[in-house]
Amino acid sequence: MVTKAHLGTGSMAQYVAVPAAAGIAHLPHGVLVRDAGALGPAGTVAFDGLALLGPLEGSTVLISGATGGVGAIAVQPAAARGARVIATAKSGSESGFVSALTDAEVTVIDYTQDVTAQVRTIAPDGVDAVLHLAGDLAELTTLTRDGGAVASALTVPEASEDRKLQTAMIRSDPTADTLSALAGQVASDALKVSVSAEFDLEHAPEAFAAFGAGTLGKIAVAVA
């Protein structure tokens, strides 16, 4: 949770009890409340997921599910840290959305086509790491070189012992330090939060419907 430093009179914030272990950070100047709300959960999963993949500079990283809230954030720091990023997105508007996330070069492949063939064309010996946010995890694991890393936000990756893969399920921890670092990157324009639609609270059902339809990036619901 990224919050404003001050709340107005009548907000009843003085009656809110927050666990000591809760991840809370101040909202930096210039960062929209809408973006901060969308940043916390998605940004933390992206942040912790990339950390599980090890050093990224010079490596080839496959991000499967790059059009979602987590993937749209993960593509940016992965590319900024010097990784060769391969991202999955349907051709057309989805592909354009991913390409526009960063000024760094990102290779977008169409997940509705033969993913294995497309990846093998780009990385014949396999990718160094996979961030699994969508798609067939078993297929993505076979595309990872021996000794590489696979991190999934959806399930526990499995691989035979002879592959010597580093595998892990992402268990995000929205600490104050993580949230502050993410919010600081947004404030400095080093990170973009892609909010494609914003709904008033009374229109929350429409927001959920839009989310279920596969909206690009994040959807925000304004509580007040």
C-alpha positions in Angstrom: 0.0 0.0 0.0 1.5 3.3 -1.0 -0.3 6.1 0.8 -0.4 9.9 1.1 1.5 11.3 4.0 -1.5 13.3 5.2 -5.2 12.8 5.3 -7.8 15.5 5.7 -10.0 16.1 8.7 -12.9 13.7 8.8 -11.1 10.9 7.0 -11.3 8.8 10.2 -7.8 7.6 9.5 -7.1 8.0 13.2 -9.3 5.0 13.7 -7.6 2.7 11.3 -5.3 0.0 12.9 -2.5 -1.1 10.7 -0.4 -4.2 11.5 3.2 -3.4 12.3 4.3 -5.8 9.6 2.2 -4.2 6.9 3.9 -2.8 3.9 3.1 1.0 3.9 5.1 3.7 2.1 4.6 7.4 1.6 3.3 8.6 -1.7 6.0 10.6 -3.4 5.2 14.0 -4.9 4.0 13.7 -8.5 2.7 10.1 -8.3 -1.0 9.8 -8.8 -3.0 7.9 -6.1 -4.5 5.9 -8.9 -1.1 4.7 -10.1 0.1 4.1 -6.5 -2.9 1.9 -5.9 -2.3 -0.1 -9.0 1.5 -0.3 -8.4 1.6 -2.0 -5.0 0.5 -5.7 -5.6 1.6 -5.9 -9.3 4.8 -4.1 -8.8 5.8 -6.3 -5.8 5.2 -9.5 -7.8 7.3 -8.1 -10.6 10.0 -6.9 -8.3 10.2 -10.2 -6.3 9.8 -12.3 -9.4 12.7 -10.7 -11.2 14.8 -11.1 -8.1 14.3 -14.8 -8.2 15.8 -15.0 -11.7 19.2 -13.8 -10.6 21.5 -11.2 -12.4 19.7 -10.0 -15.5 22.4 -8.1 -17.4 23.4 -9.9 -20.6 20.8 -12.7 -20.0 17.8 -13.6 -22.2 14.6 -13.4 -20.2 11.2 -14.6 -21.4 8.3 -12.8 -19.8 5.1 -14.7 -20.5 2.1 -12.6 -19.8 3.6 -9.2 -20.6 0.3 -7.4 -21.2 -1.1 -7.9 -17.7 -0.4 -5.6 -14.7 2.6 -7.6 -13.4 4.1 -8.2 -16.8 3.8 -4.6 -18.0 5.8 -3.6 -15.0 8.3 -6.5 -15.1 9.3 -5.8 -18.8 10.6 -2.3 -17.8 13.2 -3.1 -15.1 14.2 -6.3 -16.9 15.1 -4.3 -20.0 16.6 -1.5 -17.9 19.0 -3.9 -16.2 20.4 -5.0 -19.5 18.4 -8.2 -20.2 17.4 -9.2 -23.7 13.7 -9.4 -23.1 11.3 -11.6 -25.0 7.7 -10.9 -24.2 4.5 -12.6 -25.1 1.5 -10.6 -26.5 -1.0 -11.0 -29.2 0.0 -9.3 -32.4 -1.6 -5.9 -33.0 -2.6 -3.6 -30.2 -1.2 -5.9 -27.5 2.2 -6.1 -29.2 2.2 -2.3 -29.6 1.3 -1.9 -25.9 4.3 -3.9 -24.8 6.7 -2.3 -27.2 5.7 1.1 -25.9 6.5 0.3 -22.3 10.2 1.1 -22.6 12.6 2.7 -24.9 14.8 -0.4 -24.7 14.4 -3.0 -27.3 11.9 -5.8 -26.5 11.2 -8.7 -28.8 7.5 -9.4 -28.8 6.2 -12.9 -29.8 2.6 -13.9 -30.5 1.4 -16.3 -27.9 -1.5 -17.4 -30.2 1.1 -18.9 -32.6 3.8 -21.5 -32.0 5.7 -20.1 -29.0 8.4 -22.7 -29.0 9.3 -22.1 -32.7 9.3 -18.3 -32.2 11.6 -18.5 -29.1 13.9 -21.1 -30.7 14.4 -18.7 -33.6 15.5 -15.9 -31.3 17.4 -18.1 -28.7 18.3 -21.4 -30.3 20.0 -22.6 -27.1 17.2 -21.6 -24.9 16.5 -18.6 -22.7 18.4 -18.0 -19.5 15.3 -17.2 -17.4 11.5 -17.3 -17.6 9.0 -15.2 -15.6 5.8 -17.1 -15.9 2.7 -15.0 -15.5 0.5 -16.7 -18.1 0.8 -19.5 -20.6 1.9 -23.1 -20.6 4.5 -23.4 -17.9 5.7 -26.8 -19.0 6.4 -25.5 -22.5 8.2 -22.5 -21.1 10.3 -24.7 -18.9 11.5 -26.7 -21.8 12.6 -23.5 -23.5 14.9 -22.6 -20.6 18.5 -23.7 -20.9 20.0 -26.1 -18.5 21.1 -24.2 -15.4 18.6 -21.4 -16.1 15.9 -20.1 -13.8 12.1 -20.2 -13.9 9.9 -18.2 -11.5 6.1 -18.5 -11.7 3.4 -16.4 -10.1 0.8 -19.1 -10.6 2.2 -22.4 -9.5 5.3 -24.3 -8.4 7.5 -24.9 -11.5 8.6 -28.5 -11.9 11.7 -29.8 -13.8 13.7 -33.0 -13.8 16.9 -33.0 -11.7 19.1 -33.4 -14.7 18.0 -30.0 -16.0 19.6 -28.2 -13.0 17.1 -25.4 -13.2 16.5 -22.9 -10.4 12.7 -23.0 -9.9 10.5 -21.0 -7.6 7.0 -19.8 -7.1 6.8 -16.1 -6.5 5.6 -15.3 -3.0 5.6 -11.5 -3.1 6.3 -9.5 0.1 5.1 -5.9 -0.2 7.5 -4.5 2.4 7.8 -0.8 3.0 11.3 -0.8 1.3 10.0 -2.5 -1.8 7.0 -0.1 -2.1 9.2 2.9 -1.5 11.7 1.8 -4.2 8.9 1.2 -6.7 7.1 4.5 -6.0 10.4 6.3 -6.2 11.0 4.8 -9.7 7.5 6.0 -10.8 8.2 9.5 -9.4 11.5 9.6 -11.4 9.8 8.4 -14.5 12.0 5.3 -14.5 8.9 3.1 -14.2 5.5 3.4 -15.9 2.3 2.2 -14.3 -0.1 1.3 -17.2 -3.6 2.0 -16.0 -5.9 1.4 -19.0 -9.2 2.3 -17.3 -10.5 3.9 -14.2 -14.0 3.3 -12.7 -15.9 4.9 -9.8 -16.7 2.6 -7.0 -20.3 2.4 -8.0 -19.2 1.0 -11.3 -17.0 -1.7 -9.7 -19.0 -4.5 -11.5 -18.0 -3.0 -14.8 -14.4 -2.9 -13.7 -14.4 -6.6 -12.9 -16.0 -7.3 -16.2 -13.4 -5.3 -18.0 -10.6 -7.1 -16.1 -12.1 -10.5 -17.0 -12.2 -9.5 -20.6 -8.4 -9.1 -20.6 -7.8 -5.4 -20.4 -4.2 -4.3 -21.0 -2.2 -3.3 -18.0 -4.1 -2.4 -14.8 -7.7 -1.2 -14.0 -8.2 1.2 -11.2 -11.3 1.7 -9.0 -11.6 5.1 -7.3 -13.0 4.7 -3.8 -13.5 8.4 -3.2 
